[in-house]
Amino acid sequence: MSLRELRIDSSRFYKESLVMKMFWRFNSAHMAIAFAIPFLVLFPFFWVASQNEKWHNPALVLHNWWARIFFSLMMMPVSIEWKHKPHAKEQYIFCANHFSYLDIPAMGLLGVPFKFIGKQSLTKVPLFGYMFKKLHVPVERGSTMSRAKSQKKVLSVAKKGFNITYFPEGGMITTAPPKMVPFKDGAFRLAAELNRPIVPVSLCTNYIILPDDPKLYVHRGKVKMIVHKPIFSKGKDKEQIEELKRQVRQVIESGLQDNSAV
């Protein structure tokens, strides 16, 4: 290749890279607007409902509508494979893998209200943090005392009939999605204590669309998720809880492996 051809090729590569960066930034800005505007419109309702626990359930239903509005504004196709369709009158613990910031709104597509177990740092986000602290259950994962306090609160709200959603990895920790890191015990001890089914959820493509990267570049693609059949604990012993954890992990992994190339 001649020097002139090399320069032309390099120039073309630079222009294509610049176009792709502009495209990613446009998508990222689009995502921020699609997330923020519906939230600001709905925030007065969230604020009012958060003042009384009797009003939390309607606020959580509103969360699900917010998620649907978000994906609609993003013009992002969604495919949900229902191996089990959660029933509004049943009570569940949902467990999903967590590789992307898209995972949180994606769980809102399940169609049933739930309280979410999330990291304490979310409470520092203006407006959103206030709503999260009042309606959901923040946990400081680095503190044993905070985790124990949060688990006690989760048990309390679950006994009141609320569905609970966990990301049992404890956050976006893996560096090699779709491979998950080891699960923490909280969801499985809660399921055993209440004899409540765990519904595994495989979030198959979110990490491809919105990778865990500080640049927050959004790639166009289809949100694919699989809602699996419920799994019950067979008892409260440590071995039985570990077996429940193993089963849930295996089911989530099966969905991720089947869809790793989607």
N, C-alpha and C positions, 0 to 999 in steps of 0.2 A: 504493500500500500504506500502510495506517495505521500509526501508531507501535505500537499494540498488536499488530498482525499481524507487524510487523517484529521485535518483542521475542519473540513466540512462535516465529517462524521461526528467530531467532538461538539461542533456547534449545534448539530441536529439533536444530539443527546442532551445537551444543556437546555435547549428549547423545550424538548419533550419533558424533561425533569421539572422545568419551571411550570409548564402547563399542569403537570400532575400535582405539584405542590399547591398551585392556585385552586385546582379542583378539590383537593383534600381540605384546604382551608375553607372553601365555600361550603362544603358538606358539614364541616365542624361548626361553622357559624350558623348554618341552617339548623343543626341539632340543638345548639344552645337556645335559639329562638323558639324552636318547637317545644323545648322543655320548659322555658321560663314563662312564656306568655300565658299558656293555660294555667300554670301554677299561680301566677299573679292574679288571674281572674278568679280562680277557685279559693285563693288563700283566705278571704273573709269567711267563707263557709267552713274551711278547716279550723280557723281560729275559734269560731263560735262553738263548733262541735267538740273541740278539744277541751272545753271548759268543764264538761260533764261526761263522765264515763258512759252514762246511759246513751249519749249521742255519738259515741265513738264508732259504732257499727255503720251508721249512715256515712260518716266521714271516710271509713275504709272502703265502702262501696264507691264513693267518689274517687278514691285513689285509682280504682280499676278503670273508671272512665277517663281519668287523666292519662293513664297508660295507653288506652286506646286512641285518645286524641293525639298523643305524642307520636305514635307510630303512623297514624294517618297523615299528620302534618309532615312527617319525614318521607312520606310516600314510599315506605319500606314494606315490602310484602312479608307476610307472616304465615308460617305453616305450623300448625299444631297437630301432632299425632296423639289422639286420645285413646290410650289403652285403658284409661279409667277417666270418667267425667265426674269431677267432684260435685257433690250435691250440697245445695245451700243449707240443708237441715242437718247435715252430718258435720262432725268436727275432725279436723285433720292437723297433722304436722307435716309441712312440706319441706323437703330437703333437695337442694339443687347444687350443682357445681357452680363455681364463681371464678370466671376468667376475665370479665368485662364489666364496665359501668352500665352496659345495656341490660345486664342481668336483672337489675332491680325493677325497671319498668316492665321488662318481659314477664316477670312473675305476676304483675298486675293483670296479665291477660288470662289468668286461670279462671276468672269469672266469679270467684268467691272472696269475700273480705278476709283479711288476715292482719295480724300484728307481726311486724318484722323485727328480727334480732339483728342489730347493726352496730358498727363501731361508734364509740363515744365521740370521735372527731366530727361526725356528721352533725352533731348538735351545735357546732360552731359556725355552720353555714347560715348567713343571714336569712331570716324568715323560714326557710326550709328547716333549719336546725330547731327552731321553736316548735314547729309542727311535728317533727320527728320525735323530739323529746316528750311531747305531750301524748302522742298517739301510739308510739312504738316503744321498744325497749332497747336503750343504748347500753353498751357494755364496753368497759375498758379491758381489752383482751390481755394486756400486759400485767394486770393486777389480779392476783388470786382472790382478794377480798371483793373486788368489784364483780368478778365473774360469779362468785357465790351469791352476792346480793342480787345480781341480775337474774340468776337462775331461780332464786326465790320469787322474784317478781314475775318471771315468766310462768312459773307454776301457778301463781295467784291469778293472773289474767287468763290462763288456759282453763282453770277451773270455772271461770265465769262464762265459758263457752266460746271464747275467741279462737279462731284458727291461728296457728303460729308458723312462720316461715324462717328457716335457718339456711345459711350457707355453711355447712358443717366443716369446711376447710378452715374457717375462721377468718376469711377475707380473701383478697386476690393475692395469693402467695406463690403459686406455682410459676416457674419460669419457662415451663415447657408444655403449654396447653396443646392438646386436650388431656394431658396427664395430670391427675389430681395429686395433691399432697394428702397426708394422713388426716382423717376426720377427728374432730374433737367429740367429746362424749355428750354434751348438753342435750342435743335433740333426742338422743337414744335413751338417756336416763329419764327424760320427760315422758317419752312414749311409754316406757315401762311403768313409770309411776302412775300414769293416768289410764293405762291400757288403751291408748289412742293410736290409730294407724298412722304410719308414716307413708306419705306419697312421694316417691322419688321422681325428680324432674331432671331430664337431660337438656341442658341449654347447649345446642350443638354448634351453632355458627356465630354466636355473638362475638367471640374472641377474634374472629376473622374480620367481621364488620367494624368493630371498634376494639382494637388491641389495647392491652394495658401498657400504654406508652404516654409519656408526659406531653407529647405533641397532640394527642387526642384526634388523630386523623381518622375520619370516617370513610370506610370503603363501602361502596354500594353492594348489596347482597340481600338474600332472604333470611329472615330470622326463622330458624328451625328449632322447635322444641318438642320433646316427647314427655307426655304425662303418663307415668307408669301406674300399674296396679298397686293398691295399698299393701303394706307389709306390717303385720302385727308382731309385737314382742311376745316371746313365749314365757317371759318371767322377768324378775327384777334382779336376779343374780348377776354378778359381774360377767360370767361366761355367757349368759343369755343376752346381755346387753352388747357384748362384743360380737356375738353372732348376728344380732340385728344390724349392727354397724356394718359388718362384712356384707350382709345381704343387700343392704341399701346401696353401698358403694358399688357392688358388683352390677346391680341393675342400672345405675347411672352410667357406669363405664360402658356397659353393653350398648347403650344409646349413643354414646360419644364415639365408640369404635365403628358402629354401623354408619355413622354420618360424618366421619372425619374428613371425607373427600368432598362433602357437599359444598 
